[in-house]
Amino acid sequence: MPTPTYAIGDIHGQMAELDRVLGLIEADGGPAANIVFLGDYTDRGPDSRAVLDTLIAGRDAARNWTFLKGNHDRMFEWFLQTPLRHDPYLMVELYWMHERLGGETTLASYGVDADGRRREKDVHADALAAVPQAHVDFLENLQMAHTVGDLMFVHAGIRPDVPLDQQTEEDLLWIRQEFHDHTGPHPKLIIHGHTPTKAATHYGNRVNLDTGAGYGNPLTAAV
């Protein structure tokens, strides 16, 4: 039989849930299980730093782990650039540290005060001093997609009718409605997160594993 592949949906700083799900996978597939993480490791939940520490430790221990980039991971990565960079995909009223997106909780996990009355330049300086270079490097080197046989793993989805090797970074990180509304087959079964749903759902041409861990709901893994 082929080696099974496990996928874990959006973690969003929920370290306790990540520990629980990793325990389930190890009990089912052993310590050498192939795991694909679908991105959005940070924001909203309280333990983004611990989540990244855990993923980096797994990578450094040569675990069979593959890490995809989520839109929240890119927002964090871009905030740590000099000068800091805002994501133009966001609506004008939103920014990474807005409470809807949760960047302030990520910075808090590093001991950085992102109070709205502080100047952004000062928060940025504190973040550069507090976030380990290993975390910056990890964020910068996340993959955009991963393919295993007839499965394609991405964070958000793909643009229908565009060849898989011509998908844009923006769509892989951000697409929603055009992808969700498409009911025809894709070249591969798309395994994704990004859009919270009440339970992991198989739609025939795609599987959504984001079950809202960032909002306090259980994290989901699938095999």
N, C-alpha and C positions, 0 to 999 in steps of 0.2 A: 504494500500500500504506500502511496505517496506520503511524505511527511506532512502532518497538518500544519496549517498556519493560523495563528490566533491574531485577532485585531482588537485593539482597545480604543474606545471612543474618546471624546473630548474630556480631559482630566480637570482642567481649570483650577489648579492649585489645591486639589482635594487629596492630600497625601494619605489619609486614612483609607479612602476609597481605592486609591492606587494599590496600597498594601493588600487590601482585601482581594482585589481582582488578580493581582500577581500571585497570591496564594492559591486562588482557584485554578489558575492556569498551570502552576507548578504541580498541583495535585493531579491534574488531568494529563498533562503532557510532559512533566518532568522539568528539571532545571535547564535542559537544553532546548526547550520549546522555541519555535520560531514565532516571534511576536512583531507585529507591525503596529506602531503607535500612530494614530491618525491626526496628531497635531492638537493645538490649543492646550498646551501644558500649563500655561500661566493665566493670571487674571481671575477676578471674582472670588475664588476660594482663598483661604488664609495661608496656604503653604506652598506657594509657587517656588520658593527657593529650595525647599526640601524635595519637591517633585523633580526639579532639574538636577539636584544632587544625585537622586536615585537613578535617573536615566543615564547620567554621565557615568556613574559607578558601574551600571550594567554594561554600558559600552566598553569601559576600560577593562572589565572582567571578561571581555570577549563573548558576551552573551549573544545569542542569535536574535538580536533586536534591531529593527529598522525604524528610523525616526522620520516622520513626515513633518513638514512645516504647516502650521495653521495661521490664519490671519492674525490672531492675537499674538502669536510668537513673533511674527514679522513686525507688528506694532511695537512690541517690546524691543526687538532688535534695532528698529529704526530710531526709537527714542534714545538709545545708547550711542548713536552716531554723533559726530561733531562736525558741523552743528547738528542738533537733534532734528529729526525728520518726521513730519506728520504724514499720515496716510491720506492721500487725496481721494481715495475711494469712499471715505466716510462722508456722511452728510455734514454740512457746514456747522451745525450746532454740536457735533460730537468731536471728541478727541480722546486719545488713549486713556487719559486719567479721569475722564468723565465717569461718574458712578455707574452708568449703564454698561460701560466696557470693562471697568474693574482694574485698570492699571494702577490705581492708588493702592489696592490691596497687594498687588505684586511688589511694589516698592516697599510697602510696610514690612513684607516678609524679609527684606534686606535691612530693615531698620531705618529706612528713609522716610522722612515726614513729607507727605505730598499734600498737606493742607491747602485748600483752595485760596487761602490768603497769602501764601508764599509766592515769590516770583518763580516762574518756570525755570529761569536760568540757574537759580540756586538749587532747585530740586534736581535739575539735570546734573549739576556739579556733584551733588551728594550721591546721585545714582552711579555716576562714573567711578566714584571712589569706593562705593559699597559693593557693586556687582563684580564677582570674580571674573577674570579674563576667561577662565574655562567656560563660564556660562555664556559669555559673549560669543566665543568661538563655536560653541554648540549651536546656538541660535543661527549663526551665520551659515552653518554647514548642513542644516536640515535639508532633506530631500523634498522635492515637489511631488513625486509620484513613485509608486513601486508596483511592479507587475510580477505575479506568480501564476503561470499557466493561463487559465481563462479568467483570472481575477486581476483587477486594477484597483489599487488602493490610492486614494487621494483625500485631501482634507474636505473640500467643499463639494466637488463634483466636476463635471466636464461640460463643455458646450456641445450640445447634440450636433451631429452631422459634420463635426470638425475632426479630422484625423487625430488619433491619440497623440502622435508625435508632434502635432502642431498646436496643442492646447497652450493658452497663455497662462502666465503666472497669476494674473488677476482672476481668471475664471477658476483655476485650481484652488485658489484661496478664498474666493468670495461668492461664486455663483450660487444662486438659489432658484428663482422661479423658472427660468428657462430650462434648467436641468430637471427640476421636480415635475414640471408639466409635461415633459416628454415621456410618452408611454411606449414608444417603439424600442426595439433592441439597440444596444450599444455594441461595439466590437468586442467588449469584455464586460463581465459583471462588475459594476462599480461599487466598491466598498468605501463609504465616506462617513463623515460626521458633519459638524458645522451648524446644522439646523436642529435644535432640540425637538425631540419627539417623546411621547409618553413611554414608549417601549421600542426596543430594537425592531425594525420593520423591514421586511423583504418586499420590494415592489415589483419584482420580476426582472427588471433591468438594473436595479440598484438596491443596496442594503444600507440603511441609515443606522449608525451605532451611537449617535449623540443622544443620550437620554437625560440631559440636563444636569450633569454633575455640578456644573458651575452655579446652579441655583439650588443646590442642596439635595438633589435627587441621586439615586444610585448610579455609579459608573457602570458601564456595560462593556463586556468582552464577548467576542464570538469566535467560533472555530469553523 
